[in-house]
Amino acid sequence: MACLFAARLASSGNKVTMSGSWEEGLAALRQYGVRILDLDGRDRSYRVEVMKSSENKGDFQQCFVLVKSWQTEQVAKQLGKCLSAKGIALTLQNGLGNDEILKAILTPDRVALGVTTVGARMLEPGYVQFTGNGKIFLDAHPQVSGLSRLLETAGFQVEVVDDPITLLWGKLLINAAINPITALLRVKNGDLLEQQVTRELLGEVAKEAACVALQLGIHLPYTDPILAVEEVARNTATNYSSMLQDVLRGTGTEIEAINGAIVRMGERNGVPTPINRVLWQLVKSLPHH
């Protein structure tokens, strides 16, 4: 996702700096720029500045946080060294709690919450395939107009909303159902609809998460969570979920911030979530966790 956003932002004339700790990825960005295989089948490459996370320094006005949820705290500390006093950090990450971690370190006025359904898949270090259009929903933050203009100029569809938590939970529920099952079975999203047993499992995970949301007073952005999950799986049938991509690469997953978060919220509010718990424990049991 970071490569996708960097490519889009660079393509619209912005000076983009990418920062991270993955040496292979940084080396590829330095050598080739950020590369993207677009929906039209064409390869494009854009030059970007590259900065190691250990070298973070500067006075950036706008930062996009697109790391995995388990990296958020480390990134927040790094942003503390390079985000302008009047700058804004936008999180477009999966899972719950990323904005709270950022706000605790950067202060609430410098953090904006967003949700996106845009899709991308890594092909190799610094090279991604754009897999699907989607919207970016932004919290009605005082500085959101600048972010909105920047993203729209880069070709994204943007909508400012008053209650992004509703959309965050809407995406969380979808991720909780699709991501761990595809990661454990190592199948594409659409394969989950091919067998009755996996289709039923999708629905049960979604129902549990919806019950937690209901108990918290959160109105989901769809009336039927099971139909919503199945629709996303159908519309992204050929996609590899982000969690499956993490497992195939042998890196840590976002299971803690997705199913783990649902289990913890359920415990605090007296809502049983046995299937989310099992999926959480199974993914946690995989190597590299």
Buried (B, 14 or more C-beta within 10 A) or exposed (E): BBBBBBBBBBBBEBEBBBBBBEEEBBEBBBEBBBBBBBEEEEEBBBEBBBBEBEEBEBEBEBBBBBBBBBBBBEBBEBBBEBBEEEBBBBBBBBBBBBBEBBBEBBEEEBBBBBBBBBBBBBEEBBBBBBBBEBBBBBBEBEBBEEBBEBBEBBEBBBEBBEEBBBBBBBBBBBBBBBBBBBBBBEBBBBBBBEEEEBBEBBBBBBBBBBBBBEBBEBEBBBEEBBEBBBEBBEBBBEBBBBBBBBBEEEEBBBBBBBBBBBBBBBEEEEBEBEBBBBBBEBBBEBEEB
